[in-house]
Amino acid sequence: MIKVLLLSISLCSFTLLAKNTVLIENVTIVSSHLKAPQIKMNVLLDNGRITNISRDKITSYDSKINGTDKFLTPGLMDSHAHVSSIPGMGFGVEVVASQYPELVKAYFEQQPKSFLYYGVTQVLDPNPGLNYKHFTSSANHPDYLRCEVITSKNTFPYVEKVDDKSKTMFTYVIDEAASADETNSAEHAVLNIYNSGASCIKLYFEDGYGNANQWQTFTPKTLKRIKVSADKVNLPILAHANALDMQQLALAASVDVIAHGMWNWGQYSRQANITKEMSVTLDKIIADKVGYMPTQRVIAGLGEVMNPTIADSAEFLSVTPKSLINWYKTPQAQWFKEELRVGFDGMADQAIAEVFLYGRIGKGNQVIKYLNAAKHPILLASDFPGSPSFANQPGLTSFQEMKAMANAGLTLEDILAAATVNNAKQFKIAQDYGTVEVGKIANLLLLNSNPLDSIDAWNSIETIILHGKPLARADLIANK
């Protein structure tokens, strides 16, 4: 009910834009609910929704798109993207971003277009901060859903912030000792999040980066209070947890989604393969039907930022303002690389990159394969930008996450589902999204290649259709 209300409010502006009926003629439909692509189909869009799908000729429409030799798919959903964060700078309220207001402005103006450029028509933001309205106020932007974070002054991520401005990102800071009727209690935080129109709650199970364990986590009692309160108002809980022991804590707290891959294997870190003990945890994820977001681009972004030519990427030019690309090449923009170097005690940049790109990504791939072998649904969730790394850029990172799924062994059919229907089902919005069916919101992609033939077909988008409004991909490029 919450999500339906939220979407009805946030999508009304798009409905006004889609006054004319649009016919997509003679197109091949590729959608996870179909056993095989349907060829030579006619699809009518009216008032922002799909109103007719037929092989019969449709004669009444206002405008027409020739779909001959094209492929029509649902728009993609990235269920883990932080739209208030600027690659290379961090969240907009943090110190680095505050030093470059013109670059931040240029980035925020382009960001929604960049997501759309790569076919992302729905975004879930699990930590929106204070600046997400720059995204939702854009003329054309992916449909936006959000979680809100519950934290305390003693737990991550609040405990990591060293300046007062960064701490303002967190609205729901609780006192674990507060009783249920106090305004700073877990129960009040959940109720306030529900009343804010959010779609979910995010909790951090993080006691320290890597193998460190210097931070407190919520007590089991607090976690139970949050879970009981969340269930009363039907708010799912996403768990930030990327280590074996942290995912075990998250499962004990009965979370609904684990929002990272298992990159840190704890006492089994020297093992080459998943151990029997680790498989018990993965089997519980499967048995409890916990949604799983591998977010492999987090790790890739940490490795690729060590590449001195990453800002020269041809892909960056399509989605990143040139002024920001130029800044990435300045000494001031290397601050995060310097932080990574400190953590690796003088290792060469290439060696640091390989730790992430081969070691930790390899561990994540094994987990993905284990879950996929059990037919456990995987969710497209890039965690863009994942860190202050400027290697991850909006939209492009979502596409790269899909390519990472292919590298982990998912089939193209699996990837289509992960990017569309799996997310829609997980977040209970499948009545509106996820497949090409009559009645669904007309968030669609027209591709020049079949995405069931090649992962690169997702980079052959010709037209993005947002609530029935066709947008030429070429018009969304950052640097025309």
JOTAWO-V992383 format. One record per helix or strand of 3 or more residues. SS is the DSSP state (H for helix, E for strand). FROM is the first residue (numbers start at 1). TO is the last residue. If there is no record, write none. Layout:
BEGIN
ss = {SS | SS}
from = {FROM | FROM}
to = {TO | TO}
END
This chain:
BEGIN
ss = {H | H | E | E | E | E | E | E | H | H | E | H | E | H | H | H | E | H | E | H | H | H | H | H | H | H | H | H | H | H | H | E | H | E | E | H}
from = {2 | 12 | 22 | 38 | 49 | 63 | 71 | 76 | 95 | 101 | 120 | 133 | 143 | 158 | 164 | 186 | 200 | 220 | 236 | 244 | 266 | 276 | 296 | 310 | 314 | 322 | 331 | 349 | 396 | 412 | 421 | 444 | 455 | 461 | 469 | 473}
to = {10 | 17 | 29 | 46 | 54 | 66 | 74 | 78 | 98 | 117 | 125 | 136 | 151 | 160 | 167 | 195 | 204 | 232 | 240 | 252 | 268 | 287 | 304 | 312 | 319 | 328 | 343 | 373 | 407 | 419 | 426 | 447 | 459 | 466 | 472 | 476}
END
